[in-house]
Amino acid sequence: MRRTLLVWRRVLSRIGRFFKSIRRPFAWLNRLFDRRPWIYGIVVALVIIVAGLCRLWAVPLSAGPDVGQFWGFAKMFQLHGLDFYRYADGTDPIFPVPGWGFVYPPIWLFILRIALLASHGSTATSTMVDVSWRVAMKTPIIAADLAIGGLLLWAIPGSKLKKLGFASIWLFHPTSWYNSAVFGQFDAIAAALLLTSVLLFVRGKDRWGFIVGGLAVMTKQHAALPLLLVLVVVSRQIPWRRFVANCAIVAGMAAALSIPFLLTGNLIPYARSVLLPAEQPAYQEPLVFALSGPGALITYLHDAFKWSIEPLLRYSTPLLVTGIVAASVVCYVKRVNVAQAALIGILLFIGLFYRVNYQYLVIYLPLAIFAIAVSQTWAEKGLAIALVVVPAVWIWLFDVSFWFWYQAPKDLGATDLLARAGLTHSVPDYAYVSLAGTIMLLCLAYVVVELARRHNQPSQAVVSGG
């Protein structure tokens, strides 16, 4: 064990020296940006424009099955208004994918309704999705992507070049590009709100941190776990009376968003959609989309050896709950800072939950990028780098061009372009399982390393503010 630790320390030391060596040639750029701020402004604008254009190219040409189903939800909301959740189970013939229900809080539903207004007259079926709907639905997600880049540019400490470099990691990250521009998933909106909340806490704006954090949870439930650990940390850093008042404000905001749907007699359908898991513990088929380490491994063993081990997946939830409780205690006792607490919370979910889709990784990536920039040890920094890099591997193990000809109108010409970038591959299931297992191990390793190290003086502390 001691020898392994020494080898690991040596590797991290070499990585550190490498980054220091490549940083020196760019010192003149930092001096140029400091002397000529307008040049820096032009470079930043160009980076954001190019990142936006990369996404906008794919927006009208591609669509995953969720894009058409989201149209069905928007249409059902248009038809039934606040009685929507009674019809959210996806059984109506209007839905392109029968039985695929709406399992989210209301904020994404409101965004979908606005998108339908912007694409009035659009339609979707199991084989076709109007271009106007693709553009209208994906545009808010693209805006969230770019907003995350702007937040990182603003929040990363250090030189202008460092800020731009870390923001660019997100803006050009294959995972964020694929999920927002190609597949059409809205996790970037929740990620933008979660990152904003964390940064507000870091800056001492605890009340606004609570409010924006509540909006993140009311966009997608996965944001609740990182925010739970954030609240544990914040409860020790602000007066108790202010903490309770902030919680009451968030509860009131959640009630204001929920009660209109409940007044129509939809308490049980609403609770089923928002509070219960979208899928009960089960084998994760197909494995290409299974990014849960436990779920992918158990499914692969079942497929390969015909073992009846599906009941093992039921232990995922109690294990996750135990991990969150233990992490909460350590974060409170050791005074872990807000940003690290949020990252620990979402990494425990990614590492232990039985169902993790590729888009779920979008929520932790901005926090991991921020962690690289502010990390104090190379063990922590090295693991955060791996957590950012490894998910990008997935789109080179999957035929991305599939979503460009899956539904009409099709764009077969995109296949040639994506093939040149190596994005038309397909690999055996064991490769996907290996990737999921690697992500699981990296998540848990980061949590263990971060909770085990000393936190005498948090690098980001909340001070009661606006």
Protein Blocks (a to p, Z undefined) as FASTA:
>chain_A
ZZmmmmmmmmmmmmmmmmmmmmmmmmmmmmmmmmmmmlmmmmmmmmmmmmmmmmmmmmmm
gccfklmmmmmmmmmmmmnmmmlmmmmnopafklmbghiacfbdfklmmmmmmmmmmmgo
iacdfkbccfklmmmmmmmmmmmmmmmmmmmmmmmgcjfklmmmmmmmmmmgmklmmmmm
mnopaklmmmmmmmmmmmmmmnopamlmmmmmmmmmmmpmklmmmmmmmmmmmmmmpcfk
lmmmmmmmmmmmmmmmmmmmmmnopmmmmmmmmmpcfbdcdddddfklmcbfklmmmmmm
mmmnopafklmmmmmmmmmmmmmmmmmmmmmmnopafklmmmmmmmmmmmmmmbdcfklm
mmmmmmmmmmmmmocbfklmmmmmmmmmmmmmmmmmccfklmmmmpccddfklmmmmmmn
opacccdfklmmmmmmmmmmmmmmmmmmmmmpccfbafbdcdddZZ
